[in-house]
Amino acid sequence: MTVDQLDMVRVHTVENRFEADLLIQSLRQEHIPVMLRRFEETAYDGLFVTQMGWGAILVPGDYEEEAARVISRVLGSITHGVSHEPTAGEGQ
């Protein structure tokens, strides 16, 4: 482990690669240093993914609060930004 990695803290556990890519891109746009630690182990055929999640987003401790706000905003926009509009024939 390098000195840079020693002060990294986990700010979020991601469920899949899509979520990881989205959050990493959002953090980098805010100029927050970020690292992804994947929990996939090919030798164990994804055994730890169900227990630990797909991976973890890590940032330097100095950026922890700011990163948590960005992640919360991004995830909130995903869950609140999606609405179900009935299509033709639905609900009739």
C-alpha positions in Angstrom: 0.0 0.0 0.0 1.4 3.4 -0.9 1.4 6.5 1.3 -1.4 8.0 -0.9 -3.6 4.9 -0.3 -3.2 5.0 3.5 -5.3 8.1 4.0 -8.1 6.8 1.7 -11.5 6.3 3.3 -14.5 4.4 2.0 -17.4 6.7 1.2 -19.7 4.4 -0.6 -20.2 0.7 -1.6 -21.3 0.2 -5.2 -23.5 -2.6 -6.4 -22.2 -2.7 -10.0 -19.8 -1.3 -12.6 -22.4 1.2 -13.9 -22.9 2.8 -10.5 -19.1 2.9 -10.0 -18.4 4.6 -13.3 -21.2 7.1 -12.8 -20.0 8.1 -9.3 -16.3 8.2 -10.2 -17.0 10.4 -13.1 -19.1 12.8 -10.9 -16.4 12.9 -8.3 -13.7 13.7 -10.8 -15.8 16.5 -12.3 -15.8 18.0 -8.8 -12.0 17.6 -8.7 -12.2 15.0 -5.9 -9.4 12.4 -6.0 -11.1 9.0 -6.2 -10.1 5.3 -6.3 -12.2 2.2 -6.9 -11.6 -1.0 -5.0 -13.3 -3.9 -6.6 -14.4 -6.9 -4.6 -14.6 -9.2 -7.6 -12.4 -12.3 -7.2 -12.4 -14.4 -10.3 -10.9 -17.4 -8.4 -14.0 -17.4 -6.1 -16.5 -16.7 -8.9 -18.0 -13.5 -7.3 -18.5 -15.1 -3.9 -17.6 -11.9 -2.0 -19.7 -9.6 -4.2 -22.9 -10.8 -2.6 -21.4 -10.2 0.9 -19.5 -6.9 0.3 -21.0 -5.3 -2.8 -19.3 -5.0 -6.2 -16.7 -2.5 -5.0 -16.0 0.6 -2.8 -15.4 4.2 -3.7 -12.4 5.6 -1.8 -11.4 9.2 -1.4 -8.7 11.0 0.7 -10.0 11.7 4.2 -9.9 15.4 3.6 -12.5 15.0 0.8 -14.9 12.6 2.7 -17.7 15.0 3.4 -17.6 16.7 0.0 -17.6 13.3 -1.7 -20.5 12.0 0.4 -22.5 15.1 -0.7 -21.7 14.5 -4.4 -22.6 10.8 -4.1 -25.8 11.6 -2.3 -26.8 14.1 -4.9 -26.0 11.8 -7.8 -27.8 8.8 -6.3 -30.8 11.0 -5.4 -31.1 12.3 -8.9 -31.2 8.8 -10.2 -33.9 7.5 -7.8 -36.0 10.7 -7.8 -35.4 11.6 -11.5 -37.0 8.4 -12.8 -40.8 8.4 -13.0 -43.1 5.8 -14.5 -45.2 7.3 -17.2 -48.0 4.9 -18.4 -47.7 3.8 -21.9 -50.5 3.4 -24.4 -52.9 0.7 -23.1 -51.5 0.6 -19.6 -53.8 1.2 -16.7 -57.0 1.0 -18.7 
